[in-house]
């Protein structure tokens, strides 16, 4: 039935057409069991949301602009997977523009491309300070996704950094190093600060740190001069798994064994991390869930929905594999 209406759906589900309309808008007023009946009727009748008709009726745009960065890395791609899934489930389309989040001119060009379209809000997968400032300057009237917090108001990425430091400390490593992402990124700053705080909480020291750019090549060059013997470093935390892989490679080239001489822990739990040798210990930040959370939270702001519709975000979790071991 290709031309089914909400009245047909309402009749099939045994509800009012107003209930069907509320369900299609994602209203929290629709009880879960009622929503299941409505969705079953929608599926059975092949009902398709008419975006043009919805815009004419509500004057509400169903497109969101997405500024993405480093889509060659698994972390941003998994975040984007969560965003696209949640957008589809909530009746939104995404205009995705890849930018260099460290280059203001490139960010502005990408943002201007998005702003030529009718978009209801902006999602920043590339959430560097440069991106945040550019959106504030050029699109202040549009709602923008914000950094995800857990455990009250603690940034998710700070919790991830703390977990990594706690793990190394509990294995007996008292002199740690940390290789961070770029300082222009709040996520990188939060992971770095969380690692330092986690080390202090366990009474161990971060005796050396450095800053990469999220890429394996940057971390490889850093790790080639990591002062392992000079500073007695036995544990290394790394801001993402791509850089952690390169750190292990550089240490191996220098004759150090991982984890016998130096333990290394990454962040993100990329799909490939378990298949490395040694398999990489890491922090799972549940990036697809994070993407869905960001998307629904933004939609709730746009449509003035009950905050209860926003899915809870799982806190980061330690994944112990072979690249870390007791001192």
Backbone as CSV, one residue per row, in Angstrom:
resi,resn,N_x,N_y,N_z,CA_x,CA_y,CA_z,C_x,C_y,C_z
1,UNK,0.862,-1.195,0.000,0.000,0.000,0.000,0.895,1.240,0.000
2,UNK,1.258,1.719,-1.189,2.283,2.742,-1.302,1.788,4.125,-0.913
3,UNK,0.434,4.371,-0.954,-0.078,5.705,-0.633,-0.834,5.720,0.684
4,UNK,-0.385,4.945,1.639,-1.026,4.914,2.956,-0.908,6.276,3.627
5,UNK,-1.945,6.640,4.373,-1.947,7.899,5.117,-1.832,7.598,6.608
6,UNK,-1.669,8.651,7.411,-1.594,8.416,8.852,-2.941,7.928,9.385
7,UNK,-4.033,8.210,8.639,-5.339,7.706,9.063,-5.410,6.196,8.877
8,UNK,-4.817,5.716,7.780,-4.754,4.270,7.571,-3.912,3.612,8.662
9,UNK,-2.792,4.248,8.981,-1.908,3.717,10.018,-2.629,3.701,11.364
10,UNK,-3.337,4.797,11.663,-4.055,4.888,12.936,-5.101,3.790,13.053
11,UNK,-5.825,3.551,11.972,-6.851,2.505,11.991,-6.226,1.137,12.213
12,UNK,-5.094,0.862,11.520,-4.440,-0.439,11.652,-3.859,-0.645,13.046
13,UNK,-3.409,0.430,13.666,-2.789,0.328,14.990,-3.797,0.449,16.121
14,UNK,-5.041,0.867,15.782,-6.051,1.026,16.814,-5.817,2.244,17.692
15,UNK,-5.275,3.320,17.094,-5.012,4.550,17.838,-5.554,5.725,17.032
16,UNK,-5.477,6.926,17.615,-5.908,8.117,16.893,-4.830,8.580,15.928
17,UNK,-5.248,9.365,14.935,-4.239,9.864,14.001,-3.300,10.851,14.686
18,UNK,-3.787,11.524,15.761,-2.911,12.419,16.515,-1.770,11.639,17.176
19,UNK,-2.082,10.425,17.630,-1.040,9.586,18.244,0.007,9.195,17.212
20,UNK,-0.451,8.851,16.012,0.495,8.513,14.947,1.387,9.720,14.646
21,UNK,0.776,10.891,14.570,1.544,12.102,14.296,2.579,12.352,15.382
22,UNK,2.164,12.188,16.644,3.112,12.388,17.749,4.252,11.383,17.673
23,UNK,3.936,10.144,17.332,4.974,9.107,17.223,5.975,9.470,16.127
24,UNK,5.476,9.937,14.989,6.367,10.293,13.884,7.263,11.480,14.239
25,UNK,6.810,12.345,15.157,7.626,13.466,15.604,8.593,13.072,16.704
26,UNK,8.480,11.820,17.197,9.371,11.378,18.270,8.952,11.856,19.635
27,UNK,7.665,12.150,19.811,7.196,12.680,21.084,7.322,11.647,22.191
28,UNK,7.764,12.100,23.363,7.874,11.222,24.525,6.510,10.911,25.126
29,UNK,5.466,11.561,24.638,4.125,11.324,25.169,3.541,9.987,24.716
30,UNK,4.135,9.383,23.703,3.647,8.099,23.195,4.267,6.974,24.006
31,UNK,3.428,6.156,24.639,3.927,5.056,25.456,4.651,4.037,24.579
32,UNK,5.682,3.362,25.117,6.457,2.404,24.316,5.599,1.337,23.651
33,UNK,4.616,0.781,24.383,3.796,-0.283,23.793,2.920,0.260,22.666
34,UNK,2.468,1.524,22.800,1.699,2.146,21.724,2.593,2.393,20.517
35,UNK,3.814,2.869,20.798,4.762,3.102,19.716,5.068,1.849,18.926
36,UNK,5.140,0.712,19.618,5.404,-0.560,18.930,4.259,-0.902,17.979
37,UNK,3.013,-0.657,18.407,1.859,-0.937,17.537,1.860,-0.010,16.326
38,UNK,2.186,1.266,16.571,2.221,2.216,15.466,3.313,1.835,14.470
39,UNK,4.510,1.487,14.975,5.608,1.127,14.080,5.276,-0.114,13.275
40,UNK,4.610,-1.089,13.907,4.212,-2.301,13.195,3.246,-1.964,12.059
41,UNK,2.311,-1.036,12.323,1.366,-0.626,11.280,2.081,0.135,10.163
42,UNK,3.028,1.009,10.543,3.811,1.735,9.535,4.543,0.768,8.619
43,UNK,5.174,-0.240,9.219,5.931,-1.220,8.432,4.997,-2.030,7.535
44,UNK,3.860,-2.470,8.094,2.935,-3.316,7.334,2.336,-2.574,6.141
45,UNK,2.075,-1.286,6.322,1.454,-0.498,5.260,2.462,0.170,4.335
46,UNK,3.752,0.064,4.684,4.776,0.697,3.853,4.700,2.200,3.854
47,UNK,4.288,2.782,4.992,4.136,4.233,5.082,5.500,4.911,5.013
48,UNK,5.600,5.943,4.206,6.818,6.736,4.089,6.542,8.167,4.537
49,UNK,7.450,8.699,5.359,7.298,10.081,5.806,7.534,11.011,4.618
50,UNK,6.611,11.894,4.352,6.743,12.869,3.282,7.400,14.120,3.850
51,UNK,8.708,14.244,3.638,9.453,15.350,4.244,8.970,16.700,3.743
52,UNK,8.649,16.789,2.448,8.184,18.065,1.914,6.866,18.469,2.558
53,UNK,5.959,17.494,2.700,4.672,17.805,3.323,4.866,18.200,4.784
54,UNK,5.788,17.508,5.457,6.025,17.847,6.855,6.553,19.267,6.977
55,UNK,7.427,19.665,6.062,7.971,21.028,6.125,6.871,22.065,5.902
56,UNK,5.981,21.806,4.910,4.903,22.745,4.647,3.961,22.852,5.840
57,UNK,3.765,21.724,6.535,2.836,21.706,7.661,3.438,22.339,8.906
58,UNK,4.699,22.079,9.150,5.301,22.500,10.422,6.340,23.596,10.262
59,UNK,6.750,23.893,9.011,7.839,24.831,8.753,9.112,24.383,9.471
60,UNK,9.272,23.084,9.648,10.456,22.543,10.322,11.304,21.790,9.305
61,UNK,12.555,22.173,9.198,13.486,21.528,8.275,13.971,20.217,8.883
62,UNK,14.129,19.201,8.045,14.573,17.905,8.575,15.974,17.548,8.094
63,UNK,16.799,18.558,7.880,18.183,18.328,7.468,19.118,18.893,8.538
64,UNK,20.221,18.189,8.744,21.251,18.641,9.674,22.585,18.681,8.934
65,UNK,23.367,19.697,9.212,24.710,19.774,8.645,25.704,19.072,9.548
66,UNK,26.631,18.338,8.952,27.651,17.609,9.712,29.032,18.022,9.219
67,UNK,29.850,18.522,10.139,31.253,18.807,9.834,32.080,17.628,10.332
68,UNK,32.689,16.902,9.411,33.435,15.687,9.757,34.924,15.909,9.511
69,UNK,35.740,15.117,10.204,37.201,15.269,10.147,37.847,13.890,10.225
70,UNK,38.927,13.692,9.497,39.737,12.474,9.556,38.894,11.210,9.394
71,UNK,38.178,11.142,8.267,37.361,9.969,8.004,38.195,8.772,7.561
72,UNK,39.520,8.929,7.583,40.404,7.786,7.360,40.643,7.018,8.659
73,UNK,40.193,7.558,9.794,40.379,6.907,11.087,39.077,6.264,11.540
74,UNK,39.179,5.174,12.306,37.979,4.432,12.681,37.100,5.201,13.657
75,UNK,37.702,6.010,14.545,36.911,6.712,15.542,35.858,7.629,14.928
76,UNK,36.257,8.579,14.076,35.258,9.462,13.457,34.236,8.703,12.609
77,UNK,34.666,7.632,11.932,33.731,6.862,11.098,32.680,6.176,11.967
78,UNK,33.093,5.627,13.104,32.127,4.963,13.973,31.168,5.970,14.597
79,UNK,31.679,7.150,14.923,30.809,8.211,15.422,29.776,8.582,14.358
80,UNK,30.238,8.672,13.110,29.350,9.012,12.004,28.316,7.918,11.772
81,UNK,28.696,6.660,11.950,27.739,5.557,11.824,26.594,5.723,12.820
82,UNK,26.941,6.084,14.063,25.909,6.306,15.065,25.017,7.478,14.713
83,UNK,25.607,8.535,14.192,24.830,9.709,13.785,23.844,9.365,12.679
84,UNK,24.315,8.673,11.641,23.445,8.384,10.496,22.315,7.443,10.892
85,UNK,22.612,6.470,11.753,21.561,5.545,12.203,20.483,6.311,12.965
86,UNK,20.898,7.160,13.912,19.924,7.908,14.711,19.170,8.928,13.856
87,UNK,19.854,9.525,12.871,19.177,10.478,11.989,18.073,9.775,11.206
88,UNK,18.370,8.615,10.674,17.370,7.854,9.914,16.175,7.495,10.795
89,UNK,16.457,7.056,12.023,15.385,6.657,12.934,14.525,7.838,13.355
90,UNK,15.085,9.049,13.310,14.344,10.233,13.742,13.850,11.085,12.580
91,UNK,13.974,10.559,11.352,13.421,11.257,10.199,14.225,12.437,9.713
92,UNK,15.545,12.404,9.915,16.404,13.504,9.475,17.396,13.023,8.419
93,UNK,17.772,13.948,7.552,18.826,13.719,6.571,20.067,14.492,7.001
94,UNK,21.237,13.946,6.677,22.488,14.594,7.039,23.214,15.084,5.793
95,UNK,23.632,16.343,5.825,24.530,16.887,4.801,25.937,16.845,5.385
96,UNK,26.740,15.891,4.937,28.057,15.647,5.535,29.140,16.315,4.696
97,UNK,29.920,17.156,5.339,31.027,17.842,4.666,32.305,17.536,5.442
98,UNK,33.283,16.956,4.756,34.573,16.654,5.381,35.448,17.901,5.366
99,UNK,36.035,18.227,6.518,36.904,19.394,6.638,38.150,19.010,7.424
100,UNK,39.160,19.844,7.335,40.332,19.729,8.202,40.039,20.556,9.443
101,UNK,39.737,19.882,10.546,39.338,20.579,11.763,40.416,21.441,12.371
102,UNK,41.651,21.351,11.855,42.748,22.170,12.353,43.025,23.394,11.472
103,UNK,42.268,23.522,10.373,42.490,24.601,9.397,41.240,25.483,9.341
104,UNK,41.330,26.689,9.906,40.147,27.545,9.979,39.573,27.857,8.601
105,UNK,40.404,28.140,7.616,39.902,28.470,6.285,39.107,27.306,5.703
106,UNK,39.614,26.087,5.886,38.915,24.911,5.365,37.590,24.697,6.098
107,UNK,37.597,24.916,7.420,36.368,24.783,8.204,35.329,25.795,7.737
108,UNK,35.748,27.037,7.516,34.813,28.088,7.090,34.227,27.754,5.727
109,UNK,35.056,27.246,4.807,34.539,26.870,3.485,33.493,25.766,3.608
110,UNK,33.786,24.755,4.443,32.831,23.672,4.633,31.547,24.146,5.293
111,UNK,31.679,25.007,6.287,30.504,25.530,6.984,29.654,26.375,6.047
112,UNK,30.283,27.200,5.220,29.525,28.018,4.270,28.768,27.147,3.278
113,UNK,29.361,26.024,2.888,28.674,25.100,1.977,27.408,24.548,2.633
114,UNK,27.515,24.185,3.916,26.349,23.685,4.653,25.286,24.760,4.780
115,UNK,25.707,25.994,5.071,24.756,27.067,5.341,24.030,27.550,4.087
116,UNK,24.478,27.114,2.913,23.737,27.425,1.688,22.454,26.600,1.602
117,UNK,22.373,25.542,2.393,21.192,24.686,2.425,20.327,25.088,3.615
118,UNK,19.111,24.593,3.644,18.255,24.778,4.808,18.544,23.658,5.794
119,UNK,19.224,23.978,6.888,19.522,22.975,7.914,18.977,23.464,9.251
120,UNK,18.553,22.498,10.063,17.958,22.834,11.353,18.994,22.930,12.465
121,UNK,20.177,22.367,12.236,21.217,22.382,13.254,22.509,21.837,12.678
122,UNK,23.551,21.858,13.485,24.873,21.427,13.037,25.451,20.429,14.032
123,UNK,25.970,19.339,13.485,26.670,18.335,14.282,28.147,18.421,13.936
124,UNK,28.979,18.537,14.959,30.420,18.639,14.728,31.089,17.344,15.132
125,UNK,31.315,16.456,14.154,32.175,15.308,14.401,33.606,15.825,14.551
126,UNK,33.924,16.859,13.754,35.196,17.568,13.897,34.991,18.672,14.927
127,UNK,35.033,18.312,16.221,34.703,19.300,17.245,35.971,19.919,17.842
128,UNK,36.765,20.525,16.973,37.924,21.260,17.446,37.475,22.647,17.894
129,UNK,38.351,23.327,18.614,38.048,24.702,19.019,37.823,25.585,17.804
130,UNK,38.546,25.310,16.720,38.399,26.084,15.492,36.989,25.927,14.936
131,UNK,36.467,24.696,14.941,35.111,24.444,14.445,34.084,25.136,15.332
132,UNK,34.227,24.983,16.637,33.273,25.586,17.570,33.228,27.102,17.384
133,UNK,34.392,27.725,17.246,34.442,29.177,17.075,33.853,29.601,15.735
134,UNK,34.107,28.816,14.686,33.582,29.166,13.365,32.062,29.083,13.346
135,UNK,31.495,28.064,13.981,30.039,27.940,14.044,29.458,29.095,14.853
136,UNK,30.101,29.452,15.956,29.621,30.567,16.776,29.645,31.881,15.995
137,UNK,30.660,32.052,15.140,30.791,33.286,14.367,29.788,33.367,13.224
138,UNK,29.548,32.229,12.538,28.810,32.263,11.275,27.420,31.648,11.341
139,UNK,27.145,30.898,12.410,25.839,30.224,12.482,25.343,30.194,13.921
140,UNK,25.471,31.324,14.601,25.136,31.370,16.028,23.670,31.056,16.285
141,UNK,22.798,31.277,15.291,21.368,31.039,15.493,20.992,29.567,15.411
142,UNK,21.899,28.743,14.920,21.600,27.321,14.767,22.095,26.531,15.982
143,UNK,21.279,25.600,16.487,21.770,24.751,17.576,22.865,23.826,17.078
144,UNK,23.831,23.548,17.948,24.962,22.700,17.583,25.127,21.608,18.630
145,UNK,25.551,20.423,18.191,25.796,19.333,19.121,26.900,19.731,20.093
146,UNK,26.828,19.214,21.306,27.824,19.554,22.327,28.585,18.320,22.759
147,UNK,29.690,18.542,23.473,30.509,17.441,23.960,29.694,16.593,24.935
148,UNK,29.891,15.282,24.873,29.115,14.356,25.687,29.727,14.242,27.075
149,UNK,28.865,14.246,28.090,29.326,14.074,29.462,28.714,12.827,30.067
150,UNK,29.401,12.251,31.042,28.909,11.095,31.790,29.179,11.352,33.264
151,UNK,28.617,10.509,34.092,28.850,10.616,35.529,28.630,12.048,36.018
152,UNK,27.439,12.568,35.759,27.147,13.950,36.107,27.555,14.864,34.973
153,UNK,28.540,15.714,35.211,28.980,16.653,34.182,30.428,16.419,33.780
154,UNK,30.957,15.224,34.024,32.338,14.917,33.657,32.403,14.588,32.167
155,UNK,33.261,15.250,31.384,33.375,14.904,29.965,33.716,13.436,29.782
156,UNK,33.045,12.808,28.840,33.278,11.387,28.561,34.760,11.115,28.332
157,UNK,35.424,11.997,27.605,36.827,11.751,27.260,37.760,11.889,28.459
158,UNK,37.377,12.692,29.451,38.180,12.780,30.668,38.093,11.472,31.452
159,UNK,36.912,10.865,31.475,36.750,9.569,32.136,37.609,8.513,31.433
160,UNK,37.647,8.557,30.103,38.461,7.601,29.343,39.940,7.738,29.707
161,UNK,40.433,8.978,29.796,41.827,9.186,30.170,42.132,8.672,31.558
162,UNK,41.234,8.913,32.502,41.438,8.442,33.874,41.506,6.924,33.937
163,UNK,40.624,6.254,33.199,40.618,4.786,33.209,41.947,4.218,32.727
164,UNK,42.516,4.829,31.686,43.792,4.350,31.149,44.896,4.468,32.192
165,UNK,44.950,5.614,32.881,45.978,5.807,33.913,45.765,4.860,35.093
166,UNK,44.519,4.683,35.510,44.225,3.759,36.618,44.719,2.356,36.290
167,UNK,44.475,1.917,35.044,44.875,0.567,34.649,46.382,0.388,34.751
168,UNK,47.147,1.339,34.204,48.604,1.225,34.265,49.102,1.263,35.708
169,UNK,48.510,2.126,36.521,48.932,2.219,37.924,48.649,0.928,38.674
170,UNK,47.498,0.334,38.409,47.137,-0.903,39.105,48.035,-2.067,38.703
171,UNK,48.680,-1.957,37.539,49.640,-2.979,37.113,51.030,-2.735,37.705
172,UNK,51.184,-1.637,38.459,52.451,-1.364,39.121,53.345,-0.371,38.419
173,UNK,52.841,0.252,37.357,53.660,1.224,36.609,53.580,2.582,37.300
174,UNK,54.701,3.064,37.780,54.724,4.294,38.580,55.218,5.502,37.800
175,UNK,55.875,5.277,36.658,56.399,6.384,35.844,55.823,6.238,34.436
176,UNK,54.914,7.148,34.133,54.116,7.023,32.917,54.442,8.120,31.912
177,UNK,54.138,7.823,30.650,54.190,8.825,29.578,52.819,8.878,28.924
178,UNK,52.525,10.007,28.286,51.248,10.130,27.581,51.458,10.847,26.258
179,UNK,50.865,10.302,25.187,50.905,10.932,23.863,49.484,11.345,23.526
180,UNK,49.271,12.659,23.469,47.937,13.235,23.336,47.598,13.530,21.881
181,UNK,46.295,13.799,21.652,45.865,14.353,20.376,46.114,15.848,20.365
182,UNK,45.765,16.537,19.274,46.051,17.969,19.147,45.326,18.799,20.202
183,UNK,46.021,19.761,20.779,45.483,20.558,21.864,44.335,21.461,21.480
184,UNK,44.098,21.654,20.171,42.963,22.461,19.741,41.639,21.705,19.843
185,UNK,41.723,20.412,20.189,40.521,19.584,20.269,40.124,19.374,21.728
186,UNK,38.906,19.764,22.126,38.470,19.515,23.503,38.558,18.044,23.899
187,UNK,38.246,17.141,22.970,38.320,15.710,23.297,39.742,15.305,23.645
188,UNK,40.729,15.830,22.904,42.130,15.518,23.196,42.552,16.124,24.528
189,UNK,42.146,17.375,24.777,42.496,18.016,26.043,41.875,17.268,27.222
190,UNK,40.638,16.817,27.050,39.976,16.104,28.134,40.616,14.745,28.401
191,UNK,41.002,14.038,27.348,41.679,12.749,27.550,43.019,12.953,28.262
192,UNK,43.729,13.974,27.853,45.038,14.248,28.467,44.875,14.635,29.932
193,UNK,43.925,15.536,30.220,43.695,15.964,31.608,43.195,14.806,32.457
194,UNK,42.342,13.964,31.874,41.846,12.809,32.612,42.948,11.832,32.953
195,UNK,43.891,11.640,32.028,45.015,10.735,32.288,45.868,11.266,33.432
196,UNK,46.150,12.575,33.403,46.957,13.178,34.475,46.243,13.066,35.820
197,UNK,44.929,13.332,35.812,44.174,13.236,37.061,44.124,11.793,37.568
198,UNK,43.918,10.845,36.640,43.872,9.444,37.040,45.184,8.966,37.626
199,UNK,46.292,9.434,37.057,47.601,9.064,37.603,47.762,9.613,39.014
200,UNK,47.388,10.877,39.210,47.510,11.482,40.531,46.636,10.765,41.553
201,UNK,45.451,10.337,41.130,44.555,9.628,42.042,45.156,8.313,42.518
202,UNK,46.017,7.722,41.717,46.625,6.444,42.078,48.054,6.609,42.611
203,UNK,48.492,7.866,42.766,49.796,8.116,43.358,50.971,7.821,42.456
204,UNK,50.765,7.888,41.132,51.869,7.680,40.193,52.089,8.956,39.404
205,UNK,53.176,9.031,38.646,53.568,10.274,37.978,53.552,10.133,36.463
206,UNK,53.061,11.192,35.802,53.240,11.318,34.359,54.524,12.128,34.178
207,UNK,55.626,11.446,33.838,56.932,12.099,33.813,57.270,12.698,32.453
208,UNK,56.434,12.394,31.455,56.719,12.900,30.096,55.438,12.847,29.289
209,UNK,55.186,13.898,28.487,54.055,13.825,27.560,54.378,14.608,26.299
210,UNK,53.607,14.338,25.263,53.809,14.985,23.967,52.465,15.027,23.248
211,UNK,52.427,15.772,22.159,51.178,15.984,21.433,51.311,15.577,19.981
212,UNK,50.451,14.643,19.546,50.392,14.255,18.143,49.203,14.914,17.464
213,UNK,48.872,14.423,16.259,47.756,15.037,15.522,46.668,14.013,15.198
214,UNK,46.578,12.949,16.000,45.660,11.804,15.834,46.197,10.764,14.857
215,UNK,47.217,11.097,14.079,47.675,10.167,13.047,48.752,9.236,13.578
216,UNK,48.834,8.048,12.972,49.870,7.084,13.336,51.259,7.646,13.051
217,UNK,51.403,8.376,11.943,52.728,8.886,11.578,53.251,9.871,12.627
218,UNK,52.376,10.709,13.169,52.831,11.677,14.179,53.294,10.954,15.437
219,UNK,52.555,9.927,15.864,52.933,9.191,17.074,54.201,8.373,16.868
220,UNK,54.403,7.863,15.657,55.610,7.087,15.382,56.847,7.959,15.550
221,UNK,56.792,9.182,15.016,57.933,10.086,15.151,58.162,10.468,16.613
222,UNK,57.087,10.690,17.353,57.219,11.026,18.774,57.859,9.873,19.546
223,UNK,57.360,8.660,19.298,57.827,7.498,20.061,59.264,7.122,19.735
224,UNK,59.782,7.573,18.600,61.182,7.288,18.268,62.134,7.967,19.236
225,UNK,61.654,9.048,19.881,62.504,9.737,20.852,61.931,9.676,22.265
226,UNK,60.995,8.776,22.497,60.415,8.614,23.835,61.522,8.196,24.809
227,UNK,61.799,8.984,25.876,62.936,8.710,26.769,62.639,7.589,27.772
228,UNK,62.517,6.386,27.259,62.131,5.244,28.094,63.157,4.991,29.187
229,UNK,64.421,4.783,28.795,65.467,4.467,29.780,65.832,5.689,30.615
230,UNK,65.910,6.841,29.954,66.360,8.043,30.656,65.435,8.407,31.821
231,UNK,64.123,8.216,31.635,63.159,8.601,32.665,62.531,7.406,33.377
232,UNK,62.966,6.215,33.020,62.421,5.030,33.676,60.948,4.787,33.374
233,UNK,60.502,5.121,32.167,59.101,4.972,31.780,58.787,3.504,31.517
234,UNK,57.709,3.013,32.137,57.298,1.624,31.900,55.862,1.513,31.399
235,UNK,55.114,2.612,31.387,53.734,2.586,30.901,53.434,3.810,30.072
236,UNK,52.751,3.616,28.918,52.447,4.713,28.011,50.956,4.703,27.692
237,UNK,50.289,5.837,27.931,48.912,6.027,27.504,48.887,6.818,26.216
238,UNK,47.950,6.471,25.314,47.900,7.124,24.005,46.452,7.529,23.719
239,UNK,46.286,8.699,23.075,44.964,9.307,22.925,44.041,8.592,21.962
240,UNK,44.571,7.817,21.017,43.697,6.977,20.192,44.451,5.723,19.757
241,UNK,43.734,4.767,19.217,44.339,3.487,18.878,45.290,3.589,17.689
242,UNK,44.986,4.467,16.734,45.877,4.616,15.577,47.268,5.032,16.025
243,UNK,47.338,5.979,16.945,48.635,6.415,17.450,49.274,5.338,18.328
244,UNK,48.468,4.597,19.090,49.014,3.551,19.959,49.700,2.455,19.142
245,UNK,49.113,2.102,18.008,49.722,1.094,17.123,51.109,1.564,16.684
246,UNK,51.218,2.846,16.320,52.498,3.392,15.873,53.511,3.444,17.006
247,UNK,53.037,3.719,18.223,53.941,3.733,19.375,54.551,2.348,19.580
248,UNK,53.743,1.316,19.489,54.252,-0.054,19.638,55.272,-0.367,18.549
249,UNK,54.981,0.071,17.321,55.910,-0.181,16.217,57.238,0.523,16.453
250,UNK,57.198,1.781,16.885,58.433,2.531,17.112,59.237,1.929,18.259
251,UNK,58.566,1.545,19.337,59.273,0.935,20.468,59.910,-0.391,20.058
252,UNK,59.185,-1.165,19.259,59.725,-2.452,18.789,60.966,-2.228,17.930
253,UNK,60.901,-1.232,17.041,62.058,-0.908,16.204,63.273,-0.531,17.052
254,UNK,63.023,0.043,18.220,64.117,0.477,19.095,64.604,-0.643,20.022
255,UNK,64.003,-1.810,19.905,64.466,-2.949,20.693,63.720,-3.163,21.996
256,UNK,62.653,-2.390,22.250,61.852,-2.602,23.456,60.748,-3.610,23.176
257,UNK,60.444,-4.410,24.183,59.370,-5.386,24.057,58.100,-4.839,24.712
258,UNK,56.990,-5.016,24.022,55.676,-4.629,24.563,54.881,-5.919,24.783
259,UNK,54.471,-6.223,26.020,54.480,-5.361,27.206,55.608,-5.651,28.200
260,UNK,56.552,-6.521,27.858,57.547,-6.931,28.853,58.374,-5.753,29.369
261,UNK,58.755,-4.838,28.463,59.537,-3.668,28.869,58.659,-2.434,29.083
262,UNK,57.708,-2.235,28.188,56.825,-1.061,28.242,55.396,-1.500,27.925
263,UNK,54.457,-1.136,28.796,53.038,-1.370,28.519,52.459,-0.180,27.774
264,UNK,51.570,-0.460,26.793,50.961,0.603,25.982,49.449,0.387,25.966
265,UNK,48.704,1.468,26.240,47.240,1.404,26.174,46.728,2.526,25.284
266,UNK,45.797,2.193,24.403,45.209,3.179,23.497,43.853,3.660,23.992
267,UNK,43.117,4.283,23.079,41.766,4.767,23.371,40.929,4.648,22.098
268,UNK,39.724,4.146,22.225,38.696,4.052,21.164,38.215,2.625,20.915
269,UNK,39.056,1.615,21.175,38.724,0.223,20.862,38.333,0.082,19.396
270,UNK,39.250,0.453,18.517,39.011,0.313,17.083,38.845,-1.165,16.735
271,UNK,38.100,-1.496,15.673,37.837,-2.897,15.339,39.096,-3.731,15.145
272,UNK,40.187,-3.095,14.680,41.401,-3.850,14.388,42.263,-4.098,15.626
273,UNK,41.984,-3.384,16.724,42.909,-3.401,17.863,43.065,-4.785,18.483
274,UNK,42.033,-5.601,18.417,42.124,-6.927,19.031,42.955,-7.906,18.200
275,UNK,43.200,-7.567,16.921,43.912,-8.487,16.038,45.397,-8.149,15.901
276,UNK,45.853,-7.109,16.589,47.273,-6.781,16.564,48.043,-7.803,17.381
277,UNK,49.351,-7.817,17.198,50.202,-8.667,18.022,51.328,-7.814,18.582
278,UNK,51.295,-7.466,19.864,50.294,-7.904,20.833,48.961,-7.187,20.632
279,UNK,47.870,-7.882,20.969,46.553,-7.243,20.908,46.541,-6.037,21.836
280,UNK,45.896,-4.968,21.382,45.996,-3.679,22.063,44.992,-3.536,23.203
281,UNK,45.495,-3.275,24.403,44.626,-2.829,25.497,44.165,-1.409,25.172
282,UNK,42.918,-1.090,25.518,42.370,0.196,25.092,41.181,0.569,25.964
283,UNK,40.648,1.750,25.727,39.444,2.213,26.395,38.335,2.325,25.351
284,UNK,37.251,1.603,25.555,36.111,1.649,24.643,35.226,2.831,25.041
285,UNK,35.098,3.813,24.149,34.248,4.975,24.437,32.891,4.874,23.737
286,UNK,32.583,3.693,23.178,31.261,3.426,22.603,30.872,4.515,21.597
287,UNK,31.687,4.677,20.569,31.524,5.834,19.685,30.228,5.833,18.880
288,UNK,29.728,4.677,18.482,28.461,4.674,17.747,27.321,5.134,18.653
289,UNK,27.330,4.680,19.910,26.324,5.145,20.870,26.485,6.643,21.133
290,UNK,27.742,7.099,21.183,27.994,8.521,21.392,27.414,9.343,20.248
291,UNK,27.596,8.854,19.010,27.041,9.558,17.854,25.523,9.634,17.909
292,UNK,24.881,8.515,18.274,23.418,8.505,18.382,22.954,9.464,19.468
293,UNK,23.678,9.471,20.583,23.340,10.375,21.689,23.424,11.826,21.236
294,UNK,24.497,12.195,20.543,24.671,13.564,20.061,23.534,13.967,19.131
295,UNK,23.161,13.043,18.215,22.133,13.355,17.232,20.777,13.565,17.894
296,UNK,20.385,12.632,18.762,19.060,12.730,19.377,18.991,13.925,20.335
297,UNK,20.101,14.203,21.028,20.122,15.373,21.907,19.915,16.656,21.102
298,UNK,20.517,16.720,19.915,20.346,17.899,19.061,18.913,17.994,18.556
299,UNK,18.351,16.868,18.115,16.965,16.853,17.641,16.008,17.265,18.761
300,UNK,16.271,16.799,19.984,15.411,17.164,21.115,15.420,18.669,21.347
301,UNK,16.581,19.305,21.160,16.657,20.765,21.301,15.900,21.458,20.168
302,UNK,16.057,20.940,18.953,15.410,21.554,17.793,13.894,21.461,17.909
303,UNK,13.389,20.295,18.320,11.944,20.050,18.338,11.326,20.274,19.710
304,UNK,12.135,20.729,20.668,11.642,20.991,22.018,10.983,19.749,22.611
305,UNK,11.694,18.628,22.521,11.188,17.361,23.039,11.617,17.171,24.495
306,UNK,10.948,16.267,25.147,11.314,15.898,26.509,12.740,15.334,26.492
307,UNK,13.643,15.823,27.350,15.018,15.290,27.377,15.082,13.783,27.624
308,UNK,13.997,13.206,28.136,13.987,11.768,28.401,14.114,10.943,27.122
309,UNK,13.856,11.553,25.944,13.957,10.786,24.698,15.415,10.553,24.305
310,UNK,16.336,11.309,24.894,17.751,11.185,24.529,18.318,9.903,25.149
311,UNK,18.891,9.009,24.338,19.408,7.753,24.891,20.590,7.995,25.829
312,UNK,20.630,7.232,26.907,21.748,7.348,27.851,23.037,6.905,27.173
313,UNK,24.123,7.544,27.548,25.426,7.168,26.995,26.138,6.239,27.965
314,UNK,26.696,5.167,27.445,27.455,4.263,28.299,28.770,4.921,28.714
315,UNK,29.173,4.765,29.950,30.480,5.309,30.341,31.596,4.513,29.673
316,UNK,32.763,5.107,29.472,33.895,4.385,28.882,34.228,3.135,29.683
317,UNK,34.757,2.136,28.978,35.057,0.854,29.618,36.468,0.402,29.262
318,UNK,37.178,-0.124,30.244,38.521,-0.662,30.034,38.442,-1.998,29.306
319,UNK,39.265,-2.151,28.266,39.375,-3.419,27.540,40.823,-3.893,27.670
320,UNK,41.046,-4.925,28.456,42.408,-5.406,28.731,42.780,-6.491,27.719
321,UNK,43.893,-6.262,27.027,44.409,-7.270,26.091,45.889,-7.500,26.406
322,UNK,46.704,-7.719,25.383,48.060,-8.202,25.595,49.108,-7.098,25.681
323,UNK,48.775,-5.856,25.323,49.810,-4.813,25.259,50.111,-4.175,26.616
324,UNK,49.384,-4.584,27.657,49.672,-4.121,29.007,49.833,-5.319,29.909
325,UNK,50.778,-5.212,30.854,51.027,-6.313,31.781,51.616,-5.759,33.071
326,UNK,51.564,-6.565,34.106,52.103,-6.145,35.404,53.605,-5.897,35.280
327,UNK,54.056,-4.876,36.019,55.484,-4.531,35.983,56.300,-5.683,36.535
